[in-house]
Amino acid sequence: MKQVVVPIVAEATECPRSDCGTKTTDHFICPHCNKGFCGNCFIAVTENEQGNEIKCPECKEKMLLPTNIKA
C-alpha cells in the first residue's frame, strides 16, 4: 500500500481543496492522484500496527498514514 506524502508546513495555511477552506498545518498529498487535502478531509478507514489506512477524498484510493504522523 502506498504511503501518504506529508509536506512540511510551518504555519497554518488553507486546505488545498476548494470545498474545505480549513486553515491548518496538517496537509497531505495523495500518492495516487497527487491532489492535496487536510486532516479534516481524508476518509478514515481502519487502524493497524503500521498506521491508519485512509482514503483520498478526491480519488477514493486507499493509502497508509503512518502512526508517527499526527492528523
C-alpha positions as CSV (number, residue, x, y, z in Angstrom):
1,M,0.0,0.0,0.0
2,K,1.3,3.4,-0.9
3,Q,2.1,5.9,1.9
4,V,0.6,9.3,2.0
5,V,3.0,12.2,1.3
6,V,3.2,14.8,4.1
7,P,4.7,18.1,3.2
8,I,6.2,20.2,6.0
9,V,4.0,23.3,6.6
10,A,5.4,25.7,9.2
11,E,2.4,27.9,9.5
12,A,-1.3,27.3,9.1
13,T,-2.5,27.7,5.5
14,E,-5.8,27.0,3.8
15,C,-6.6,23.4,2.7
16,P,-5.9,22.9,-1.0
17,R,-9.4,21.6,-1.6
18,S,-11.7,24.4,-2.7
19,D,-14.7,23.0,-0.8
20,C,-12.9,22.9,2.6
21,G,-11.2,26.1,3.4
22,T,-9.8,24.9,6.9
23,K,-6.7,26.7,8.0
24,T,-4.2,24.1,9.3
25,T,-0.7,22.8,9.2
26,D,-2.0,19.2,8.6
27,H,-1.6,18.9,4.8
28,F,-1.3,15.7,2.9
29,I,-0.8,14.7,-0.8
30,C,-2.3,11.6,-2.2
31,P,0.4,9.3,-3.8
32,H,-2.2,8.1,-6.4
33,C,-3.7,11.3,-7.8
34,N,-1.3,13.9,-6.4
35,K,-4.2,16.0,-5.0
36,G,-3.7,17.9,-1.7
37,F,-6.1,17.8,1.3
38,C,-6.0,18.5,5.0
39,G,-6.6,16.3,8.1
40,N,-10.3,17.2,8.1
41,C,-10.8,16.0,4.6
42,F,-9.5,12.4,4.4
43,I,-11.8,9.5,5.0
44,A,-10.6,7.2,7.8
45,V,-10.9,3.5,7.1
46,T,-9.0,1.2,9.5
47,E,-6.3,1.4,12.1
48,N,-3.5,-1.2,12.3
49,E,0.1,-1.5,13.8
50,Q,1.7,0.3,10.8
51,G,-0.7,3.3,10.9
52,N,-4.1,4.4,9.7
53,E,-5.4,3.3,6.4
54,I,-7.2,6.3,4.9
55,K,-8.9,7.1,1.6
56,C,-8.2,10.1,-0.5
57,P,-11.2,12.5,-0.6
58,E,-10.6,13.0,-4.4
59,C,-9.8,9.7,-6.0
60,K,-11.0,7.4,-3.1
61,E,-7.8,5.3,-3.3
62,K,-6.5,3.8,0.0
63,M,-3.2,4.8,1.4
64,L,-1.3,4.5,4.7
65,L,-0.9,7.3,7.2
66,P,2.0,6.0,9.4
67,T,1.5,6.1,13.2
68,N,4.3,8.6,13.7
69,I,2.3,11.2,11.8
70,K,-0.4,13.1,13.5
71,A,-3.6,14.2,11.7
